[in-house]
Amino acid sequence: MPTEKILVVEDEENIQELIRYNLSKEGYQVSCALSGEKGLEAARTENPDLVLLDLMLPGLDGLDVCKELKRDPATQGIAVIMVTAKGDETDIVTGLELGADDYVVKPFSPRELIARVRAVLRRSQQSPSKPDQNQAFMNDKAKRRIFYLGTVMELSRYEYNLLTILIQRPGHVYSREQLMELAWDEPEASMDRTVDAHIKNIRAKLKTINPEIDPIITHRGIGYALTEDL
């Protein structure tokens, strides 16, 4: 049974109780806060493993809470899953850029929520000693080569940079803005089309090695992630 501590910051009491009940049933230690201010205080005093953070909060909103958590060295290691209303893509992108680990869109099923919680906690607990390899990928940084299923890939400079970023944190959703900032020396004018075009090229090269699986997940309107199921 899991022993991780989860803080739920949600001002709608019925949703808060639904989350608390389902996570407690899975064995997690759950505490709750009804406002951003109280959530931030609880995160600092309780040191949870993960915060489920509603973005629409009275007073200090979820984005401000996320910003404060990631700015403070004492709390920046706490995993954050944003809970947002359907269609709030701008807020999702902003939250990811502030350091949130994932998001879930209302209305959500308890099963989906628990799956995302498990995935984020698993990623946050992984050893940092091997950040650039998993069962499918191996990154030889010295020679700037990436092997996929044992086969070396022919990648351009920016394709290599993009795939390196994605395989460092499987399951983590990167916005296009983040990928552009991390992979390019200087931002280009048509950012979305530039990132999308390079991802398309990477996918084509991955497909030549294994046509049955696409390891890159598209989050429409948000960005990209590498699947964890490899």
VENLIN-V996618 format. One record per residue. N is the residue number from 1. RES is the residue in one letter. SS is DSSP state (~ for helix, > for strand, _ for the rest). D_CENTER is the distance of its C-alpha to the mean C-alpha in Angstrom with 2 decimals. Layout:
BEGIN
N,RES,SS,D_CENTER
N,RES,SS,D_CENTER
END
This chain:
BEGIN
1,M,_,23.74
2,P,_,20.61
3,T,_,21.51
4,E,_,18.30
5,K,>,18.64
6,I,>,16.56
7,L,>,17.38
8,V,>,17.42
9,V,>,18.06
10,E,_,19.61
11,D,_,22.98
12,E,_,24.01
13,E,~,25.74
14,N,~,25.88
15,I,~,22.11
16,Q,~,21.71
17,E,~,24.29
18,L,~,22.79
19,I,~,19.47
20,R,~,21.52
21,Y,~,23.89
22,N,~,21.52
23,L,~,19.45
24,S,~,22.80
25,K,~,24.22
26,E,_,21.65
27,G,_,22.85
28,Y,_,20.25
29,Q,>,21.85
30,V,>,21.00
31,S,>,22.10
32,C,>,21.94
33,A,>,22.49
34,L,_,23.76
35,S,_,23.07
36,G,~,20.79
37,E,~,23.51
38,K,~,23.97
39,G,~,20.29
40,L,~,20.10
41,E,~,23.35
42,A,~,22.26
43,A,~,19.12
44,R,~,21.53
45,T,~,24.21
46,E,~,22.51
47,N,_,19.72
48,P,_,17.45
49,D,_,14.82
50,L,>,12.37
51,V,>,12.89
52,L,>,12.67
53,L,>,13.39
54,D,>,15.40
55,L,_,15.51
56,M,_,19.20
57,L,_,21.00
58,P,_,24.58
59,G,_,25.30
60,L,_,22.26
61,D,_,19.50
62,G,~,15.85
63,L,~,14.86
64,D,~,17.67
65,V,~,16.69
66,C,~,13.17
67,K,~,15.10
68,E,~,17.63
69,L,~,15.44
70,K,~,13.79
71,R,~,17.31
72,D,_,19.12
73,P,_,19.29
74,A,_,20.08
75,T,_,16.84
76,Q,_,14.27
77,G,_,13.31
78,I,_,12.53
79,A,>,9.10
80,V,>,8.41
81,I,>,7.75
82,M,>,9.56
83,V,>,12.52
84,T,>,14.08
85,A,>,17.18
86,K,_,17.48
87,G,_,17.80
88,D,_,16.24
89,E,~,14.31
90,T,~,15.34
91,D,~,13.93
92,I,~,10.47
93,V,~,10.68
94,T,~,12.24
95,G,~,9.78
96,L,~,6.92
97,E,~,9.95
98,L,~,10.96
99,G,_,8.20
100,A,_,6.22
101,D,_,3.18
102,D,>,3.58
103,Y,>,7.17
104,V,>,10.46
105,V,>,13.56
106,K,>,17.00
107,P,_,19.06
108,F,_,17.07
109,S,_,18.71
110,P,~,18.63
111,R,~,17.96
112,E,~,14.72
113,L,~,13.62
114,I,~,14.75
115,A,~,13.09
116,R,~,9.55
117,V,~,10.80
118,R,~,12.28
119,A,~,9.47
120,V,~,7.29
121,L,~,10.77
122,R,~,11.80
123,R,~,9.31
124,S,~,10.21
125,Q,~,13.77
126,Q,_,14.14
127,S,_,16.88
128,P,~,16.15
129,S,~,19.46
130,K,~,18.30
131,P,_,15.04
132,D,_,16.32
133,Q,>,17.67
134,N,_,17.30
135,Q,_,19.78
136,A,_,19.72
137,F,>,19.09
138,M,>,20.97
139,N,>,20.80
140,D,>,24.17
141,K,_,23.40
142,A,_,27.07
143,K,_,28.08
144,R,_,24.92
145,R,>,24.89
146,I,>,22.27
147,F,>,23.65
148,Y,>,22.32
149,L,_,24.11
150,G,_,26.64
151,T,>,27.45
152,V,>,27.06
153,M,_,25.48
154,E,_,27.34
155,L,_,24.79
156,S,_,25.53
157,R,~,24.42
158,Y,~,21.49
159,E,~,20.54
160,Y,~,20.45
161,N,~,18.35
162,L,~,15.71
163,L,~,15.66
164,T,~,15.64
165,I,~,12.42
166,L,~,10.72
167,I,~,12.48
168,Q,~,11.70
169,R,_,8.23
170,P,_,8.65
171,G,_,6.23
172,H,_,3.29
173,V,_,4.29
174,Y,>,6.95
175,S,>,9.67
176,R,~,13.18
177,E,~,14.20
178,Q,~,11.85
179,L,~,13.01
180,M,~,16.52
181,E,~,16.56
182,L,~,15.44
183,A,~,17.47
184,W,_,20.55
185,D,_,23.31
186,E,_,24.11
187,P,_,22.36
188,E,_,24.22
189,A,_,25.63
190,S,_,24.20
191,M,~,20.56
192,D,~,19.12
193,R,~,21.91
194,T,~,21.66
195,V,~,18.03
196,D,~,18.70
197,A,~,21.94
198,H,~,20.63
199,I,~,17.91
200,K,~,20.87
201,N,~,22.95
202,I,~,20.48
203,R,~,20.27
204,A,~,24.06
205,K,~,24.47
206,L,~,22.23
207,K,~,24.29
208,T,~,27.50
209,I,~,26.54
210,N,_,25.26
211,P,_,25.93
212,E,_,24.82
213,I,_,21.04
214,D,_,18.53
215,P,_,15.57
216,I,>,13.64
217,I,>,12.03
218,T,>,12.78
219,H,>,11.12
220,R,_,14.42
221,G,_,14.86
222,I,_,11.27
223,G,>,10.60
224,Y,>,9.78
225,A,>,7.99
226,L,>,10.23
227,T,_,11.26
228,E,_,11.56
229,D,_,15.05
230,L,_,17.08
END
